[in-house]
Amino acid sequence: MNDPMAELPENAFPGKAMTRLHGWSWRWFALVAFCGGIPGSLSLQAADSGKVFSPKDYRKHAMTRSGDAKKGEEIFYGRKALCSQCHSTDGSNQLAGPDLKAAGDKFSRADLILSVLQPSSSIMTGFSLSVITTKDGKTYSGVVKQSSEKELIIAGMGELRHRIAKSDIREQLTSPVSMMPANLHVALSRDEFSDLVAYLENLKDERSRVRNEHGTPLDIPRLEKPVKLVPFLGEGLGLEKPVWFGEHPVIDDLFVLLEKSRARISLLERKADGSVNRSLFVEIPDEVYVTNDEGLLGLAFHPDFVENRKYYFMHEVKEGARRGMVIGEREARIDLRADSGKPTRNVLEFDVATEFHHGGGIEFGPDGCLYIGMGDGGPQEDPHGHAQDLTSFSGKLMRIDVDKRTEGKAYGIPEDNPFIHHANPQVRREIFAYGLRQPWRFSFDPANGELWVGDVGQNRFEEVTIVRAGENHGWNVLEGFELFSTRYRKENARFVAPVVSFRRKHGVSITGGYVFRSPDGETSSFDGVYICADYQSKRIWGIRQKERKLKVIREIGNCPDRVVSFGRDRSGSLYAVGYDKGIIYSLDFGAAAFE
């Protein structure tokens, strides 16, 4: 299989297909005609409402549409594609082409798409087209299936076999062109093409197929009595693009809110009469680079905030063509109600490749260390493999000690970080886990310390995963439970599967949340349920797991606004942050039951 992430060159699919075949594959088409032909195989007008689509259109459609594997099976065995004339799926390897048993475990969706659209780009070893001319002037073409000292047996379509004595061979050549026609896709509509790819991808080992189907539910039941979302704060306050919300670490009834584009942190105080006082905690627009997707992204108060008054934030910077990410530290004034005015100390700063997928969020863990979520840095599909590269911060969860200094750094690296003693000196010792695409919000379960991450997907799946030290969570080799690319796949690499991956029918951008734990003295059917949402569809989900395997998932409610983040107060109550309307909603679990 060729590199699935490479752009498909326009000249790889010329209109004059016969010219591209360098004089070899006319014999293949003769075989096809003998076996009944491929309807429309030489026509470049796609079977899609009469409109002509490019191979790139087919690729994009198949990469983003899941497809119907059952319909794809009918196409595979039917006359439109005639795939079954050259490919078996039972492991027998009796036909001319490669056997496709467990193809979905071996090849990514992008690989499979490319192998159909551009079959000659990378022909599997042992399946090149041989053209043999005998001494009496006859020519035979096919794939060599058996070879002995005395004879060759080559296979054509279906059951067609040629047994040729080696003593009769005048010339044997290997064609650079695949036996599979380059324009097979044009006989199919884009939906049919996606269905065919879905069938091929679904050819898996039974264990992996069951695991995938269980972790990627086709349907998610909705609670009969959903959780209510009640406006809590923000109405009439003119909040602009809030992205973080939580209760003040020590002052009751005082809440902290971060506005991304204004680079502003505010305090919101609820009065007994229902009114809300708003005061400025800090505003640093001169330090923060702001665009539609960039700005002030995350906030975390030091576990010893009462004593040292330190707090931390995450944002982008831009200087000329350079882009970077900063983890900054500032100090509150003595009453803890505003910033002290002292300058920012940049704890950690590093460059990023593009304006995409910077993260993330920051959270202090139960161990007192600061965890930092970083996206793969783009471009789309992580073509440079940042998430699998241990010398890069991108596509990682990092873990640092803000109270120490290591080797001249402005922070310490914990001695029990998983890569602290790695043999390669270029490996980032700050890395806690890797293989993440865009970890948008993560949190620790207060009952057991488990680290939950909402990881935004690429084309087809959103993920919720539980992360542990040193683990590889698969991107961009995997998306959800499916292979995405084989470009950066390494032999013997071990990937940790998500707890659940959401199909595109459910959502397009995961927002990570929190595990719900009842306040002291109370019980709830939601105890131990992880609450998260989809930013675009506004659906809110509840997930229960055991040993990182999905047990129960439900759609528990809908938010009136797009949920960009969740918040949790000191008692354990949860809140949803509405990005567009600038309203914070409290989650009322009272009438709902998780089952």
TAKA-V614162 format. One line per field, one symbol per residue. phi: phi as a letter, one per 40 degrees, with the letter a starting at -180 (. if undefined). psi: psi as a letter, one per 20 degrees, with the letter a starting at -180 (. if undefined). burial: I if it has 16 or more other ideal C-beta (glycine too) atoms within 10 Angstrom, else O. Layout:
phi: ???
psi: ???
burial: ???
This chain:
phi: .cdccccccdccbcccdccccfgcccccccccccchgbdgcbcccccaggccbcdccccccccbbcgbcccccccdccccbfdccbbcbbgcfccccdcbdgdcccbcdcdccccccbcccaccdgbccbbbbcccgcbbbibcbaabcbabbbbbcfccbbbbccccccabbbccbcccccbdcccbcccccccccccccccbddcccccccccbccbbcbccbcccbbdbahcgcgcbfcbaaacddbccfbbbbbbdccfbbbbbbccccgcbcbbccaabcccbcbbdbbicbaaacddbdccbgcababacbabgccbabbbbbbbccccgbaccgcccbccaaacbcbcbfchihbaccdcgccbbcbccggcdgfccgdcccccbccgbbbabbccbbbfgccabbdccccbcbccccccccccbaagbcaccgaabcccbgcccbcbcccbbbbbbbbbbdgcbchcbcbbgcbcbabcbcbcgcbbccccabcccccibacbcbbccbcddgbbaccdgccbaabdccgcbbbbbbafgbcbabacbibccbcccabbaccchcbbbcccccgbcbccbcdccbca
psi: qroiiqqoqhjimqhnhhhhjkjgjhhghhgghhjiropjhjpjoqmmkjqpqrhhggggghhiphrohghhghggiaihhkhihiprjjjhkirgrqpjpkhihhqrghggghhghmhihnpqpikqppopprhjjqpqqapohqpahhrqoqpbqcjpqpopphiiphppqpqipqhpqikhhiiqrhghghgghhgghinrphghgggghgimphqoqqqgnrpqoppgqhpjikpolqipprqqhipqkpqpppoghilppqpppprhjirpppqpgqplhiipppahiqbohrqppqhkhhgikqrqrprqqpocipqrqpoqprpqrhijirqiiqqpoogppqqqgajqlirerqqprhiiqpppppriiaaqjlijkghioijqhqkrpqoroiirppljrjrqophjqhkhkqhoiipoiipgrakqgnnnprrpoihjjpoppooprfhhqqqpqpprpjqojhpkhqociqpgqjgjpqpjppqpqrgqpprhhhrioqoqcqpppqqpiqqqiipjppparpggijqpqppprpkkppgppqoiaqqirpoirqqpahiiqqqpooggikpppqooigiqpp.
burial: IIOIIOOIOOOOIOOOIOOIIOOIIOIIIOIIOOIOOIOIIOOOOIIIOOOOIOIOOIIOIIIOIIIIIOIIIOIIOOOIIIIIIIIIIOOOOOIIIIIIIIIIOIIIIIIIIIIIIIIIIOIOOOIIIIIIIIOOOOOIIIIIIOOOOOOIOIIIIIOOOIOIOOOOOOOIOOIOIIIIIIIIIIIIIIIIIIIIIIIIIIIIOOOOIOIIOOIIOOOIOOIOOOIOIOOIIIOOIOIOIIIIIIIIIOOOOIIIIIIIIIIIIIIIIOOOOOOOOOOOIIIIOOIIIIOOOIIIIIIIIIIOIOOOIIIIIIIIIOOOOOIIIIIIIIIIOOOIOOIOOOOIOOIIOIOIIOIIIIIIIIIIIOOOIIIIIIIIIIOOIIIIIIIIIOOIIIIIIIIIIIOOOIOOOOIIIIOOIIIOOOOOOOIIIIIIIIIIIIIIIIIIIOOOOIIIIIIIIIIIIIIIIIIOOOIIIIIIIIIIIIIIIIIIIOOOOOOIIIIIIIIOOIIIIIIIIIIIIOOOOOOIOIOIIIIIIIIOIIIIIIIIIOOOOIOOIIIIIIIOIIIIIIIIIOOIIIIIIIIOIIIIIIIOIOOIOIO
